[in-house]
C-alpha cells in the first residue's frame, strides 16, 4: 500500500515538472523574440535609407542636422543641395508659437509660382469646378452664385478655396476684388490642426540675393518672435534649419 501511494505522488510530481518546463520554454522563446525586435527595427531603418536616391543621400551629407545656419549660410547650402534635373521649388516650413495664424506676404522677387485667381461667376470656372479640375489658388464669388458652389463644398473646402464673406472672397464685385487681391501679395496661414506653415518662396535657379530677400520677407510678415523653428529645403533636397535670432 505504501509503495503504491509513493508511485502516485511521484507521477503527480513529474507532471508538475513537465508543466514548469513548458512554461520556462515559452517564457524563454518570448524573451528571445523581444530581443530580436531591435534588429528588425534596424533593418527597417536601413530599408528606408536604401529607398533614398544616392543624390539625396549625397546632398544630406553636407547638411549638419544638429546645426542652425544663418539665413545667408542656409540659402548657400540650399543651392548646393538642389540635385534634381529640373528647376526645384524652394520651400519654407515654419513652426509657430500660436495657432490659427494668417498673414499676407509681398515678395520682393518672383517666387516662380504664378497665383491664379478665379471667379465662380464665370461659366468656364464653374465648368472646371463641376469636372473637378482645380487649377486656381483663390476663388471669388458673388453672393448670388454661392448657392451653386454648395454642392462642391467637400471639394473646395479642404483646399481652402470655398469663398467666405469673412475672408472677403464673397463680394458684390468679384472682378474688382481680384485686382485688389493681386496687389496684396500671397496669403500664408497655419494648418487647421497645427501651428505649421508651408509655403514656396522661390526656385533653386534664382540668385542667392533674391531668395534671401524673399525668405526675409516671410520672417518679417510672420514675426521673428512668433517663430519657433524655420526649416528650408528644395523640392527634392534635405531640410536645413535656419537661425532667425537677431
C-alpha positions as CSV (number, residue, x, y, z in Angstrom):
1,X,0.0,0.0,0.0
2,X,2.8,2.4,1.0
3,X,4.7,1.7,-2.2
4,X,1.6,2.3,-4.5
5,X,1.0,5.6,-2.7
6,X,4.5,6.8,-3.3
7,X,4.2,5.9,-7.0
8,X,1.1,8.1,-7.4
9,X,2.7,11.1,-5.7
10,X,5.8,10.6,-7.9
11,X,3.6,10.7,-11.1
12,X,2.0,13.9,-10.0
13,X,5.4,15.5,-9.3
14,X,6.5,14.5,-12.8
15,X,3.5,16.2,-14.3
16,X,4.2,19.4,-12.3
17,X,7.9,19.3,-13.5
18,X,6.7,18.9,-17.1
19,X,4.4,21.9,-16.8
20,X,7.1,24.0,-15.3
21,X,9.5,23.1,-18.1
22,X,6.8,24.0,-20.7
23,X,6.3,27.4,-19.0
24,X,10.1,28.0,-18.9
25,X,10.4,27.2,-22.6
26,X,7.5,29.6,-23.5
27,X,9.0,32.4,-21.4
28,X,12.4,31.9,-23.0
29,X,11.0,32.0,-26.5
30,X,9.1,35.2,-25.7
31,X,12.3,36.8,-24.4
32,X,14.2,35.7,-27.5
33,X,11.5,37.3,-29.7
34,X,11.7,40.5,-27.7
35,X,15.5,40.6,-28.0
36,X,15.2,40.2,-31.8
37,X,12.8,43.2,-32.2
38,X,15.6,45.9,-32.2
39,X,17.3,44.0,-35.0
40,X,14.1,44.3,-37.1
41,X,13.9,48.0,-36.4
42,X,17.5,48.4,-37.6
43,X,16.6,46.5,-40.8
44,X,13.6,48.8,-41.3
45,X,15.8,51.9,-40.9
46,X,18.3,50.5,-43.4
47,X,15.4,49.7,-45.8
48,X,14.2,53.3,-45.5
49,X,17.6,54.7,-46.3
50,X,18.1,52.4,-49.2
51,X,14.9,53.8,-50.8
52,X,16.5,57.3,-50.9
53,X,18.3,58.2,-54.0
54,X,22.2,58.4,-54.0
55,X,21.9,62.1,-55.0
56,X,19.7,62.8,-52.0
57,X,22.0,61.0,-49.6
58,X,25.0,62.9,-51.0
59,X,23.1,66.2,-50.5
60,X,22.2,65.2,-47.0
61,X,25.8,64.6,-46.0
62,X,26.7,68.2,-46.5
63,X,24.0,69.4,-44.1
64,X,24.6,69.3,-40.3
65,X,21.1,68.3,-38.9
66,X,22.0,69.5,-35.4
67,X,23.1,73.0,-36.6
68,X,21.1,76.1,-37.2
69,X,22.6,78.1,-40.1
70,X,22.4,81.9,-40.6
71,X,20.0,82.9,-43.3
72,X,22.8,83.5,-45.8
73,X,24.5,80.3,-45.0
74,X,21.3,78.4,-45.3
75,X,20.5,79.8,-48.7
76,X,24.0,79.0,-50.0
77,X,23.7,75.4,-48.7
78,X,20.2,75.2,-50.2
79,X,21.6,75.9,-53.6
80,X,24.2,73.2,-53.2
81,X,21.6,70.6,-52.2
82,X,19.5,71.1,-55.3
83,X,20.4,68.0,-57.3
84,X,17.3,67.2,-59.5
85,X,17.3,67.6,-63.2
86,X,14.6,70.3,-63.1
87,X,14.2,73.7,-61.5
88,X,13.2,72.7,-58.0
89,X,10.8,74.7,-55.9
90,X,12.2,76.3,-52.8
91,X,10.1,75.8,-49.7
92,X,9.9,77.3,-46.2
93,X,8.4,75.3,-43.3
94,X,7.6,77.2,-40.1
95,X,6.6,76.1,-36.6
96,X,4.8,79.0,-34.9
97,X,4.1,79.7,-31.2
98,X,0.4,80.3,-32.0
99,X,-2.3,78.5,-33.9
100,X,-4.8,79.9,-36.4
101,X,-2.4,82.5,-37.7
102,X,-2.6,84.1,-41.2
103,X,-0.9,87.0,-43.0
104,X,0.0,88.2,-46.4
105,X,3.5,88.4,-47.9
106,X,4.6,90.8,-50.6
107,X,7.6,89.1,-52.1
108,X,10.2,91.5,-53.5
109,X,11.1,89.0,-56.2
110,X,9.2,86.5,-58.3
111,X,8.9,83.2,-56.5
112,X,8.4,81.2,-59.7
113,X,4.8,80.4,-59.0
114,X,2.1,82.5,-60.5
115,X,-1.0,82.8,-58.4
116,X,-4.2,82.2,-60.3
117,X,-7.4,84.0,-59.1
118,X,-10.7,82.5,-60.4
119,X,-14.2,83.9,-60.3
120,X,-17.1,81.5,-59.8
121,X,-19.5,83.8,-61.8
122,X,-17.5,82.9,-64.9
123,X,-19.1,79.9,-66.7
124,X,-15.7,78.4,-67.6
125,X,-14.7,78.4,-63.9
126,X,-17.9,76.7,-62.9
127,X,-17.4,74.1,-65.6
128,X,-13.9,73.3,-64.2
129,X,-15.3,73.0,-60.7
130,X,-18.0,70.7,-61.9
131,X,-15.5,68.4,-63.6
132,X,-13.1,68.5,-60.5
133,X,-10.4,70.5,-62.4
134,X,-8.9,72.8,-59.8
135,X,-6.1,74.9,-61.4
136,X,-6.5,78.1,-59.3
137,X,-5.2,79.4,-56.0
138,X,-8.1,81.8,-55.0
139,X,-11.8,81.5,-55.8
140,X,-14.0,84.6,-55.6
141,X,-17.8,84.6,-55.9
142,X,-20.8,87.0,-55.8
143,X,-23.5,86.2,-53.2
144,X,-25.9,85.1,-55.9
145,X,-23.6,82.4,-57.2
146,X,-22.7,81.0,-53.7
147,X,-25.7,78.5,-53.7
148,X,-24.2,76.9,-56.9
149,X,-21.0,76.2,-55.0
150,X,-22.6,74.5,-52.0
151,X,-22.6,71.0,-53.7
152,X,-18.8,71.3,-54.2
153,X,-18.0,72.3,-50.6
154,X,-16.3,69.0,-50.0
155,X,-14.1,69.6,-53.0
156,X,-13.2,73.2,-52.3
157,X,-13.3,73.3,-48.5
158,X,-10.3,71.1,-47.7
159,X,-8.2,73.1,-50.2
160,X,-9.2,76.4,-48.6
161,X,-10.9,77.5,-51.7
162,X,-14.5,77.8,-50.6
163,X,-15.5,81.5,-50.8
164,X,-16.2,83.0,-47.4
165,X,-17.5,86.5,-46.5
166,X,-15.1,86.7,-43.6
167,X,-12.2,86.2,-45.9
168,X,-13.5,88.8,-48.3
169,X,-13.8,86.2,-51.1
170,X,-17.6,86.6,-51.4
171,X,-18.2,90.1,-52.8
172,X,-20.6,92.0,-55.0
173,X,-17.9,92.9,-57.4
174,X,-15.5,89.8,-57.8
175,X,-13.6,91.4,-60.7
176,X,-12.6,94.4,-58.7
177,X,-11.7,92.2,-55.7
178,X,-9.5,90.1,-57.9
179,X,-7.4,93.2,-58.8
180,X,-7.1,94.2,-55.2
181,X,-6.0,90.7,-54.1
182,X,-3.4,90.6,-56.9
183,X,-1.7,93.6,-55.3
184,X,-2.0,92.4,-51.7
185,X,0.6,89.7,-52.0
186,X,0.4,86.0,-51.1
187,X,-1.7,84.8,-48.2
188,X,0.0,82.3,-45.9
189,X,-1.6,80.6,-42.9
190,X,-1.2,77.8,-40.4
191,X,-2.8,74.3,-40.8
192,X,-6.2,73.7,-39.3
193,X,-4.9,71.4,-36.5
194,X,-1.3,72.5,-36.1
195,X,0.7,75.8,-35.9
196,X,2.6,74.9,-39.1
197,X,3.0,77.0,-42.3
198,X,4.3,75.5,-45.5
199,X,5.0,78.0,-48.4
200,X,7.0,78.4,-51.5
201,X,9.4,81.4,-51.7
202,X,11.3,80.8,-54.9
203,X,13.1,78.4,-57.3
204,X,16.5,76.8,-56.9
205,X,17.7,78.6,-60.1
206,X,17.2,82.0,-58.6
207,X,20.0,84.2,-57.4
208,X,21.0,83.9,-53.7
209,X,20.1,87.6,-53.0
210,X,16.6,87.1,-54.4
211,X,16.0,84.0,-52.3
212,X,17.4,85.7,-49.2
213,X,15.1,88.7,-49.7
214,X,12.0,86.6,-50.2
215,X,12.8,84.5,-47.1
216,X,13.4,87.6,-45.0
217,X,10.0,88.9,-46.1
218,X,8.3,85.8,-44.8
219,X,10.1,86.2,-41.4
220,X,9.1,89.8,-41.3
221,X,5.4,89.1,-42.2
222,X,5.0,86.3,-39.6
223,X,7.1,88.0,-36.9
224,X,10.5,86.8,-35.7
225,X,9.2,86.5,-32.2
226,X,6.3,84.3,-33.3
227,X,8.5,81.6,-35.0
228,X,9.8,78.6,-33.0
229,X,11.5,76.8,-35.9
230,X,12.2,77.5,-39.5
231,X,13.4,74.9,-42.0
232,X,14.0,75.4,-45.7
233,X,14.5,72.9,-48.5
234,X,14.3,72.3,-52.2
235,X,11.6,70.0,-53.5
236,X,13.9,67.0,-53.5
237,X,16.5,68.1,-51.0
238,X,17.1,67.7,-47.2
239,X,15.8,70.1,-44.6
240,X,18.1,73.0,-43.5
241,X,17.5,74.7,-40.1
242,X,17.7,78.5,-40.1
243,X,18.8,80.6,-37.2
244,X,16.4,83.5,-37.0
245,X,17.8,85.1,-33.8
246,X,18.9,88.7,-34.1
